[in-house]
Structure formats: C-alpha cells, structure tokens
Amino acid sequence: MFRKRSGLSQPELARLLGCKEGSKVSRYERGDRFPSFDALLAYEIVFRETTQRLFAGVSHRARAEIKKRARTLFRELDAKEPFTASVKHKMDFLTDLIYPPDTRRP
C-alpha cells in the first residue's frame, strides 16, 4: 500500500532499500519473506512510517503470539513458591504486555 501510494515500482523501491532486484520487494509484499533489520529501518526511513504500520499484519500476529506466551508465563509465575517481590514485578510487567495500560477501561 505504501509503495503504491508513493508511485514507486518494486525495482525502484528495491534500489532505495539496497536490494538488487524488485522480486525481493515483491516477496516482502506477499509475505513470503520477511525483511532484514536493515531493510526494516530503510522502509521506515523511505515511507516515514513505523514498522508496525508498514507491516501491520505481521505486527498483529506477533502481538497476539506475545500475549499468548505472556499469559502462559504469568500462570507459571503465579504458581511459583515463594511469591517474592521479584515475581510480583515480573507479573506486573507481563500484565502490561497482556493488557496494555492504554487499552484498559477506567
């Protein structure tokens, strides 16, 4: 979407990203391949957007998986004995991952 809005072709964007061929951009766009960290930074610079917005589908899937793993870890910590300040600190951190403060109801 961002590439098309810019009017750039896949080969033109590939050149800006430092890739030799447009087929790599095509694979990124189809989700067949994930960009390297350098390519992600280049995407952000070129389109002046965050990686989360540029690759929203991947971002949503990653967020869901992290929440799932955070819930599992929370349950494991909750069952730990003894319940220490360190365990509580970790559980508070995980709670913020599972239920970000900006999404909680007052």
C-alpha positions as MATLAB code, in Angstrom:
seq = 'MFRKRSGLSQPELARLLGCKEGSKVSRYERGDRFPSFDALLAYEIVFRETTQRLFAGVSHRARAEIKKRARTLFRELDAKEPFTASVKHKMDFLTDLIYPPDTRRP';
ca = [
       0.000    0.000    0.000;
       2.724    2.487    0.970;
       4.793    1.703   -2.121;
       1.811    2.089   -4.424;
       0.834    5.392   -2.813;
       4.375    6.659   -3.391;
       4.223    5.766   -7.071;
       7.415    3.708   -6.811;
       7.775    0.468   -8.726;
       9.088   -2.632   -6.963;
      12.522   -2.302   -8.645;
      12.704    1.391   -7.666;
      11.873    0.641   -4.048;
      14.354   -2.222   -4.086;
      17.097    0.224   -5.107;
      16.190    2.542   -2.227;
      16.244   -0.395    0.192;
      19.620   -1.520   -1.101;
      18.302   -4.645   -2.836;
      19.471   -5.655   -6.271;
      16.110   -6.806   -7.606;
      12.454   -5.909   -7.307;
      11.483   -9.522   -6.744;
      12.679   -9.212   -3.134;
      10.209   -6.355   -2.572;
       7.526   -8.490   -4.202;
       8.239  -11.317   -1.729;
       8.077   -8.837    1.179;
       4.735   -7.513   -0.060;
       3.251  -11.003   -0.445;
       4.530  -12.024    2.993;
       6.671  -14.799    1.504;
       9.800  -13.313    3.041;
      10.479  -11.044    5.993;
      12.787   -8.060    5.574;
      16.100   -7.957    7.400;
      16.539   -5.481   10.225;
      18.420   -3.142    7.857;
      15.600   -3.369    5.318;
      13.004   -2.634    8.029;
      14.898    0.502    9.027;
      15.148    1.513    5.378;
      11.388    1.024    4.927;
      10.757    3.296    7.924;
      13.044    5.980    6.522;
      11.675    5.799    2.980;
       7.993    5.890    3.944;
       8.309    7.823    7.226;
       6.163    5.213    8.977;
       6.720    2.751   11.798;
       7.392   -0.883   11.077;
       4.151   -1.688   12.901;
       2.159    0.289   10.342;
       4.200   -0.805    7.342;
       3.837   -4.487    8.213;
       0.563   -4.364   10.155;
      -0.413   -7.981    9.524;
       2.894   -9.303   10.820;
       2.709   -6.895   13.757;
      -0.771   -8.085   14.756;
       0.274  -11.735   14.577;
       3.403  -11.058   16.642;
       1.402   -9.134   19.257;
      -1.108  -11.993   19.578;
       1.663  -14.575   19.961;
       3.486  -12.484   22.568;
       0.269  -12.063   24.576;
      -0.317  -15.804   24.430;
       3.211  -16.558   25.673;
       2.947  -13.818   28.325;
      -0.249  -15.406   29.693;
       1.490  -18.779   29.926;
       4.498  -17.272   31.688;
       2.179  -15.318   34.034;
       0.416  -18.543   35.060;
       3.766  -20.259   35.657;
       4.986  -17.379   37.821;
       1.681  -17.233   39.691;
       2.143  -20.865   40.719;
       5.701  -20.240   41.963;
       6.551  -20.541   45.611;
       7.617  -18.451   47.368;
       5.826  -15.421   45.942;
       8.570  -12.774   46.082;
       8.774   -9.097   45.181;
      10.766  -10.138   42.096;
       7.994  -12.486   40.946;
       5.378   -9.755   41.541;
       7.468   -7.298   39.496;
       7.624   -9.764   36.593;
       3.889  -10.439   36.818;
       3.143   -6.703   36.755;
       5.322   -6.378   33.650;
       3.523   -9.280   31.973;
       0.135   -7.782   32.877;
       1.119   -4.649   30.958;
       2.019   -6.810   27.950;
      -1.251   -8.707   28.089;
      -3.414   -5.674   28.895;
      -1.568   -2.522   27.794;
      -2.429    0.418   30.065;
      -3.758    2.479   27.137;
      -6.364   -0.214   26.362;
      -7.688   -0.680   29.906;
     -11.012    0.745   30.945;
     -11.077    3.179   33.884;
];
